[in-house]
Structure formats: C-alpha cells, structure tokens
Amino acid sequence: MTAPTPPTGTAGAYVAPGAAPPGRQHASGSAGLDVGGVPVSELIGNVTRDLSTLMRQELALAQAEIKQEISKSGKAAGAFSGAAVAGYFVLLFLSIALWAGLSNVMDAGWAGLVVAVIWAVIAAVLYATGRTRMREVHPKPERTVDTLSNVPDALKGQRGDTP
C-alpha cells in the first residue's frame, strides 16, 4: 500500500490541509491572498512595521553619533579658542618688543607709529583676502538641491533628467 500524497496547489507547491492554495481566496470568502499560509496584508503590515522600526533605530543611531561628534567639536573649538588667545598675546608682546627695539633707533612715538602701520598693512591684506574668499561662498547647496529634485521621479520609477 502506498502512502497518501500531500495536497498540492498550483505548480505542485505544498498546501497545508485546510488552507487555500496560493493565489486563491480564503474559505471564509475574504479577498486576501495567502503566501506560505500568511495573508499578504499581514506580510505588508510586518514589512511596514519592520521598516518603521529600522528607521527609528537609524535615527537614534544618527542622533547619538551627532551628539558625540558635537562634543568632540566643542572640545576642539575650546582648544582653538585658547590657541587664538595665546596667539593674540604673542603678537601683542612681539609688537611691544618691536616698538621698544625701534625706539632705540628713533623716537618712541615714531617707533609706535611704524608698528601700527605694519599692523594696518597686515589687516588690509587679510581683509582683502577674506572678502575675495567670501564672494566665492555659495550658501545654496547646488548639488543637494539637484539630487533632491530627482527624488520624486526616482520614487515613481523614473530616472529624472537621464533618458
């Protein structure tokens, strides 16, 4: 005597006893399809829930990383501020030393004026350089705006500007 063969659905796929074959309606008359014994609506719900959880976890990770990087940046900014103050004092005392050295050669008033003129020239050069570089700054992120304008087309399955 041979053993009974298990019930199969379309294309020979195994179907659990009492379950509708894949692609057919439930016996209760609902319109949901079964995939491996699980309704498609439940599978979509699971995928949606998992994606939502994944996005929340990724956002939490990004926030933690950003918080850590901000902390590092704050410490670096503090070190740069200390270096700037120390550099200021170095320049101040070097300027006073130059003034004192020049006052051995000329009147102290004229020596102070020479040091001030040197600093005025340095300030003018730095101002001109800063102004030139500031004109090169474009506050609008051009590439980001361009790629973001293609996102809606990409979601629709189109490639944007490319054929």
Sequence and secondary structure as in RCSB ss.txt:
>XXXX:A:sequence
MTAPTPPTGTAGAYVAPGAAPPGRQHASGSAGLDVGGVPVSELIGNVTRDLSTLMRQELALAQAEIKQEISKSGK
AAGAFSGAAVAGYFVLLFLSIALWAGLSNVMDAGWAGLVVAVIWAVIAAVLYATGRTRMREVHPKPERTVDTLSN
VPDALKGQRGDTP
>XXXX:A:secstr
       B GGG B  TTS  TTS  TT     EETTEEHHHHHHHHHHHHHHHHHHHHHHHHHHHHHHHHHHHH
HHHHHHHHHHHHHHHHHHHHHHHHHHHHTTS HHHHHHHHHHHHHHHHHHHHHHHHHHHHT   S HHHHHHHHT
HHHHHTT  TT  
